[in-house]
């Protein structure tokens, strides 16, 4: 039978055999039992394990990434741990453009879902974004990318973002992009708008702690949203520049093109430029068949009593009953 029919015992046996083969291979290059591999030996091991799927440059980049202290040697435990991580975990740990060059060969062919969270992307540059874009499979239908930059350490320009956005598959259904502590300007939103896939049913955009976006850039972005969207999540938390103009643009899109939206989330605290008039205008534009909604503007100058202006309908829809402002 297959692994599927044999179940957990077969899977455990496969994992055990793989671990035993890897241990034998590592021990071959560690005859004195020190538990440490020379960098040159690591390159040879990676060549054997990759079986021709990685180029010499890609293998060298991986070896250098494992030798984080640049000592010319790597602990066997670190190599073994890396070998048994799934491909997403391996990519998540990438920190340099050279490592990103291996993304395409790290992702299985025919993949439909991909979720990556780069915890240390401070050294990524525009070149790395080009490598990442080129490595995204055209077969993807769901894509989530997250970048958690240290404060003021983002080295990616608008040109790099444009390369990344150009790699988003055109037939994708769910797109989630998350950038924390970035320093992008409105031009980044404009580039994203130009590359916006029109096949989307779910769009989640998180740009937290960005103080440079304005109503103008936000308006360009909203204007690119496809009519097919059913879920919209916009988290621009801690951006102080957005005003009622952004809310009005969002309301206009909902009226003209947002008729399919059933899940709607907008978050932006730490701005004093939203008023009751702007929020009321947005709420009036919401579709009548909403299933879920979150509007969070805790630091604005509005009255703050949004929850009381909605009710749950008999068919579990969320309805705005705020009346006129």
ZAMARGU-4260 file (C-alpha; in steps of 0.2 Angstrom, whole numbers, plus 5000, padded with zeros to 4 digits):
<rodrens>
0) 5000/5000/5000 | 5005/5018/5000 | 5011/5029/5014 | 4993/5036/5015 | 4985/5019/5018
5) 4999/5013/5030 | 4997/5029/5041 | 5008/5034/5055 | 5019/5019/5057 | 5025/5020/5039
10) 5028/5039/5041 | 5038/5036/5057 | 5048/5023/5048 | 5052/5034/5034 | 5057/5048/5045
15) 5068/5036/5055 | 5077/5029/5040 | 5080/5047/5033 | 5087/5052/5050 | 5098/5037/5051
20) 5105/5040/5033 | 5109/5058/5037 | 5118/5053/5054 | 5129/5041/5044 | 5133/5054/5031
25) 5137/5067/5045 | 5148/5054/5054 | 5158/5050/5039 | 5164/5068/5039 | 5167/5069/5058
30) 5178/5054/5061 | 5185/5061/5078 | 5167/5063/5085 | 5169/5081/5089 | 5152/5086/5083
35) 5159/5099/5071 | 5160/5100/5052 | 5172/5109/5042 | 5164/5122/5030 | 5171/5113/5015
40) 5164/5096/5021 | 5147/5105/5023 | 5147/5110/5005 | 5150/5092/5000 | 5136/5086/5011
45) 5124/5098/5004 | 5129/5093/4986 | 5125/5075/4991 | 5108/5079/4999 | 5102/5091/4985
50) 5105/5078/4972 | 5108/5091/4958 | 5093/5102/4963 | 5104/5117/4969 | 5118/5126/4959
55) 5136/5127/4966 | 5132/5146/4970 | 5116/5141/4980 | 5125/5128/4990 | 5139/5140/4994
60) 5126/5153/5000 | 5118/5140/5011 | 5134/5134/5018 | 5139/5152/5022 | 5122/5155/5030
65) 5124/5140/5042 | 5142/5147/5047 | 5134/5162/5055 | 5150/5166/5065 | 5161/5164/5050
70) 5173/5152/5059 | 5174/5140/5045 | 5165/5126/5054 | 5147/5122/5059 | 5140/5111/5073
75) 5132/5094/5066 | 5117/5097/5077 | 5114/5113/5067 | 5115/5105/5051 | 5104/5090/5056
80) 5091/5102/5063 | 5091/5112/5046 | 5089/5097/5036 | 5073/5091/5044 | 5064/5108/5044
85) 5051/5110/5031 | 5055/5122/5016 | 5045/5136/5023 | 5054/5136/5040 | 5071/5136/5030
90) 5066/5151/5020 | 5059/5160/5035 | 5077/5160/5042 | 5085/5168/5027 | 5094/5184/5031
95) 5103/5189/5015 | 5101/5191/4996 | 5112/5177/4993 | 5101/5165/5003 | 5085/5172/4994
100) 5093/5167/4978 | 5089/5149/4983 | 5071/5152/4985 | 5065/5145/4969 | 5074/5128/4971
105) 5068/5127/4989 | 5049/5128/4985 | 5041/5112/4978 | 5034/5113/4961 | 5016/5115/4958
110) 5013/5123/4975 | 4996/5131/4978 | 4999/5139/4995 | 5014/5148/5002 | 5016/5157/5019
115) 5033/5165/5023 | 5038/5176/5038 | 5055/5184/5037 | 5060/5188/5055 | 5077/5196/5051
120) 5075/5204/5034 | 5086/5220/5038 | 5100/5215/5026 | 5088/5211/5011 | 5090/5223/4997
125) 5082/5226/4980 | 5092/5212/4972 | 5085/5200/4985 | 5067/5205/4981 | 5071/5201/4963
130) 5077/5184/4968 | 5061/5181/4979 | 5049/5187/4965 | 5058/5175/4953 | 5056/5160/4965
135) 5037/5162/4968 | 5028/5148/4958 | 5015/5153/4945 | 5004/5139/4952 | 5001/5149/4969
140) 4983/5153/4973 | 4987/5159/4991 | 5002/5169/4996 | 5007/5177/5012 | 5023/5187/5014
145) 5028/5195/5031 | 5044/5206/5034 | 5048/5211/5052 | 5061/5225/5050 | 5070/5232/5065
150) 5067/5251/5067 | 5074/5261/5053 | 5084/5246/5046 | 5074/5243/5030 | 5086/5243/5015
155) 5073/5239/5001 | 5068/5254/4990 | 5052/5256/4980 | 5061/5248/4965 | 5064/5232/4975
160) 5046/5232/4980 | 5041/5234/4962 | 5051/5219/4958 | 5043/5209/4972 | 5025/5214/4967
165) 5028/5209/4949 | 5031/5192/4955 | 5014/5189/4962 | 5005/5176/4952 | 4991/5184/4941
170) 4978/5170/4945 | 4980/5171/4964 | 4965/5171/4975 | 4972/5176/4992 | 4986/5189/4995
175) 4993/5194/5012 | 5007/5206/5013 | 5014/5212/5030 | 5028/5225/5033 | 5032/5231/5050
180) 5044/5246/5054 | 5046/5249/5035 | 5050/5267/5028 | 5041/5266/5012 | 5032/5281/5004
185) 5016/5283/4994 | 5026/5277/4979 | 5026/5259/4986 | 5007/5259/4987 | 5006/5265/4969
190) 5018/5251/4963 | 5007/5238/4973 | 4991/5246/4965 | 4999/5243/4947 | 5003/5225/4951
195) 4986/5221/4960 | 4980/5204/4954 | 4962/5206/4948 | 4958/5188/4952 | 4958/5191/4971
200) 4944/5186/4983 | 4954/5190/4999 | 4966/5204/5002 | 4975/5207/5018 | 4988/5222/5019
205) 4997/5226/5035 | 5009/5241/5035 | 5012/5244/5054 | 5021/5259/5060 | 5023/5268/5044
210) 5022/5286/5046 | 5025/5292/5028 | 5009/5286/5018 | 4996/5299/5014 | 4978/5300/5008
215) 4984/5301/4990 | 4994/5285/4990 | 4980/5276/5000 | 4968/5282/4987 | 4978/5275/4972
220) 4979/5258/4981 | 4960/5257/4985 | 4957/5262/4966 | 4966/5246/4961 | 4955/5234/4972
225) 4946/5221/4961 | 4927/5219/4961 | 4929/5200/4966 | 4935/5204/4983 | 4925/5196/4997
230) 4937/5199/5012 | 4947/5215/5014 | 4959/5218/5029 | 4968/5235/5030 | 4980/5237/5045
235) 4989/5254/5043 | 4991/5255/5062 | 5001/5270/5069 | 5000/5280/5053 | 4996/5298/5058
240) 4993/5305/5041 | 4976/5297/5035 | 4961/5308/5036 | 4942/5307/5031 | 4948/5308/5013
245) 4954/5290/5015 | 4938/5284/5023 | 4928/5293/5009 | 4939/5284/4995 | 4936/5268/5004
250) 4917/5271/5005 | 4916/5276/4986 | 4925/5259/4982 | 4913/5250/4993 | 4898/5258/4984
255) 4904/5256/4966 | 4914/5239/4967 | 4913/5232/4984 | 4897/5223/4983 | 4904/5206/4986
260) 4913/5210/5002 | 4907/5200/5017 | 4922/5202/5029 | 4929/5219/5031 | 4942/5225/5043
265) 4951/5242/5044 | 4963/5246/5058 | 4973/5263/5061 | 4975/5269/5078 | 4986/5285/5082
270) 4978/5297/5071 | 4968/5312/5076 | 4961/5316/5058 | 4946/5304/5057 | 4930/5312/5062
275) 4912/5305/5065 | 4907/5312/5048 | 4921/5302/5039 | 4917/5286/5049 | 4898/5288/5047
280) 4901/5290/5028 | 4911/5274/5028 | 4899/5264/5038 | 4884/5269/5027 | 4893/5262/5012
285) 4895/5245/5020 | 4886/5230/5011 | 4871/5224/5019 | 4876/5206/5019 | 4892/5208/5030
290) 4897/5193/5040 | 4911/5201/5050 | 4917/5218/5053 | 4931/5227/5063 | 4934/5245/5063
295) 4947/5251/5075 | 4952/5269/5077 | 4956/5271/5095 | 4966/5287/5095 | 4955/5297/5083
300) 4944/5313/5087 | 4928/5304/5084 | 4916/5299/5098 | 4922/5281/5099 | 4905/5273/5101
305) 4905/5263/5085 | 4899/5246/5092 | 4882/5253/5097 | 4879/5258/5079 | 4879/5240/5072
310) 4867/5226/5075 | 4867/5207/5071 | 4853/5203/5059 | 4842/5187/5059 | 4853/5179/5046
315) 4869/5183/5055 | 4873/5198/5044 | 4880/5214/5052 | 4870/5229/5049 | 4874/5248/5052
320) 4860/5257/5061 | 4869/5273/5066 | 4857/5284/5058 | 4862/5301/5050 | 4877/5311/5057
</rodrens>
